[in-house]
Amino acid sequence: MGRGGSCREAARVFGVSPSFVIKLMQRRRLTGSVEPAPRGGRRGSRLDAHRSFLVAAIEEKPDQTMPELAARLQAGRDVVAAPAVLSRYLIRIGMTQKKTFLATEQNRPDVALERRLWRQRQRQMRRQPGRLIFIDETSVKTNLVRLYGRCPKGDRLRGDTPFGKWQTQTFIAGLKVDGIIAPFVIDGAMNGATFDAYVRTQLAPVVELGDVVVLDNLSAHKSPRAGQALADRGAWFLFLPRHSPDLNPIEMAFAKLKSHLRAGAHRTIDALWQAIGSICDLYSPDECRNYFTAAGYAHE
């Protein structure tokens, strides 16, 4: 072509279509180059113009449903958007679906003061997280199953679980920065006598000099005999502020425990106990430290 050849001749030589050569020459005349134009990149959404409105609506009422948000968008901006479209758009701009329930009592002035003082104490705790042991208990049942599944649209997904003859046990354990210690399962609910026996026979033998055992501020936990059992080992109890399970990192470990138990759907006490024993081996030191870090007891 540089020697006067036609576009069709060039197309025949290079094995391409004449229209491709024609467009290439047009690009060269317009831009001085035959380099291809940039491609890709995310296309904008018509909802971009209403982003601030949607974010403000979510911040005002975080738990509203997508149909409710769609109705609000239509009423406030006269814009019609399907709930599914809104959901995808919120995910794209970083608004994920989540919710953590906290006790309403945390808003009381006396409890709020206790929590502020605890947050200040956490700065000292972060210096030696290896000395901290967080303990708590949670109920485990023989009717635990996964709550959700998938099936064809329009069909009802049916599952089964014991309705009136399940058995409830209580699992109690300690969380250290590098693992789970003193796991124990008891028959029925926790009370003062049972907690006292747990501390004396399971927890106290594995604590070390200078350890601090942190736990919920419950009357069943305030056992003089349990406290003496720790004191004999050079350790002591430290009670969390009232109504503050969110300050106990073992709650995150228990969430994993419940998830695995739901997946197993164990129907006998023996199977439940064996499953709990195997699950306790799944907590790696890195994972336990992440629990501490997320709750504010270890540096990132």
Backbone hydrogen bonds, N-H to C=O, Kabsch-Sander energy under -0.5 kcal/mol:
donor,donor_aa,acceptor,acceptor_aa,energy
4,G,1,M,-1.7
10,A,6,S,-2.1
11,A,7,C,-2.4
12,R,8,R,-2.1
13,V,9,E,-2.1
14,F,10,A,-2.4
15,G,11,A,-1.0
16,V,11,A,-1.9
21,V,17,S,-1.4
22,I,18,P,-2.4
23,K,19,S,-2.4
24,L,20,F,-2.0
25,M,21,V,-2.3
26,Q,22,I,-2.0
27,R,23,K,-2.2
28,R,24,L,-1.9
29,R,25,M,-2.2
30,L,26,Q,-1.9
31,T,27,R,-2.8
32,G,27,R,-0.5
32,G,28,R,-1.9
33,S,27,R,-0.6
48,D,45,S,-1.7
49,A,46,R,-0.6
50,H,47,L,-1.5
51,R,48,D,-1.4
54,L,50,H,-2.3
55,V,51,R,-2.8
56,A,52,S,-2.2
57,A,53,F,-2.1
58,I,54,L,-2.3
59,E,55,V,-2.6
60,E,56,A,-1.9
61,K,57,A,-1.9
64,Q,61,K,-1.5
69,L,65,T,-2.2
70,A,66,M,-2.7
71,A,67,P,-2.2
72,R,68,E,-2.0
73,L,69,L,-2.5
74,Q,70,A,-2.1
75,A,71,A,-2.3
76,G,72,R,-2.7
77,R,73,L,-2.6
78,D,74,Q,-1.3
79,V,73,L,-0.9
81,A,79,V,-0.5
86,L,82,A,-2.2
87,S,83,P,-2.4
88,R,84,A,-2.2
89,Y,85,V,-2.2
90,L,86,L,-2.6
91,I,87,S,-1.9
92,R,88,R,-2.0
93,I,89,Y,-1.7
94,G,91,I,-1.4
95,M,90,L,-3.4
96,T,94,G,-1.0
98,K,96,T,-0.7
106,Q,103,A,-1.7
107,N,104,T,-2.0
108,R,105,E,-1.7
112,A,108,R,-3.0
113,L,109,P,-2.0
114,E,110,D,-1.8
115,R,111,V,-2.2
116,R,112,A,-2.0
117,L,113,L,-2.3
118,W,114,E,-1.9
119,R,115,R,-2.3
120,Q,116,R,-1.6
121,R,117,L,-1.8
122,Q,118,W,-1.7
123,R,119,R,-0.6
123,R,120,Q,-0.9
124,Q,121,R,-1.0
125,M,121,R,-1.7
126,R,122,Q,-2.1
127,R,124,Q,-1.2
128,Q,124,Q,-0.5
128,Q,125,M,-1.0
131,R,128,Q,-1.8
132,L,129,P,-1.6
133,I,212,V,-2.5
134,F,175,L,-2.4
135,I,133,I,-0.6
135,I,214,V,-2.3
136,D,173,A,-1.4
138,T,171,F,-2.5
140,V,169,Q,-2.7
142,T,167,Q,-1.4
144,L,141,K,-0.8
146,R,262,R,-0.8
155,D,152,P,-2.1
157,L,155,D,-0.5
158,R,156,R,-0.7
169,Q,140,V,-3.2
170,T,186,I,-2.4
171,F,138,T,-3.2
172,I,184,F,-2.8
173,A,136,D,-1.6
174,G,181,I,-2.9
175,L,134,F,-3.0
176,K,174,G,-0.5
176,K,179,G,-3.1
179,G,176,K,-1.1
181,I,174,G,-2.9
184,F,172,I,-2.2
186,I,170,T,-2.6
188,G,168,T,-1.2
188,G,186,I,-0.6
195,F,191,N,-2.6
196,D,192,G,-2.3
197,A,193,A,-2.1
198,Y,194,T,-2.3
199,V,195,F,-2.5
200,R,196,D,-2.2
201,T,197,A,-2.3
202,Q,198,Y,-2.7
203,L,198,Y,-1.8
204,A,199,V,-3.2
206,V,203,L,-1.8
207,V,203,L,-0.8
207,V,204,A,-0.9
210,G,234,G,-2.7
211,D,208,E,-2.2
212,V,131,R,-3.1
213,V,236,W,-2.9
214,V,133,I,-3.0
214,V,212,V,-0.7
215,L,238,L,-1.7
218,L,216,D,-1.9
221,H,218,L,-1.1
222,K,218,L,-0.5
222,K,219,S,-1.1
223,S,221,H,-1.6
227,G,223,S,-2.6
228,Q,224,P,-2.3
229,A,225,R,-2.0
230,L,226,A,-1.8
231,A,227,G,-2.3
232,D,228,Q,-2.4
233,R,230,L,-1.4
234,G,231,A,-1.6
235,A,230,L,-2.5
236,W,211,D,-1.3
238,L,213,V,-2.4
240,L,215,L,-2.8
244,S,241,P,-0.8
247,L,244,S,-1.7
248,N,245,P,-1.8
251,E,248,N,-1.8
252,M,249,P,-1.1
253,A,249,P,-0.9
254,F,250,I,-2.4
255,A,251,E,-1.4
256,K,252,M,-1.3
257,L,253,A,-1.9
258,K,254,F,-2.7
259,S,255,A,-1.9
260,H,256,K,-2.2
261,L,257,L,-2.2
262,R,258,K,-2.4
263,A,259,S,-1.8
264,G,260,H,-1.8
265,A,261,L,-1.9
266,H,261,L,-0.6
272,L,268,T,-2.1
273,W,269,I,-2.7
274,Q,270,D,-2.3
275,A,271,A,-2.2
276,I,272,L,-2.2
277,G,273,W,-2.2
278,S,274,Q,-2.0
279,I,275,A,-2.3
280,C,276,I,-1.9
281,D,277,G,-0.6
281,D,278,S,-0.6
282,L,279,I,-2.2
283,Y,280,C,-0.8
284,S,282,L,-1.0
288,C,284,S,-2.3
289,R,285,P,-2.3
290,N,286,D,-1.9
291,Y,287,E,-1.7
292,F,288,C,-1.9
293,T,289,R,-2.7
294,A,290,N,-2.7
295,A,291,Y,-1.7
296,G,292,F,-0.6
296,G,293,T,-1.1
297,Y,292,F,-3.1
298,A,292,F,-0.6
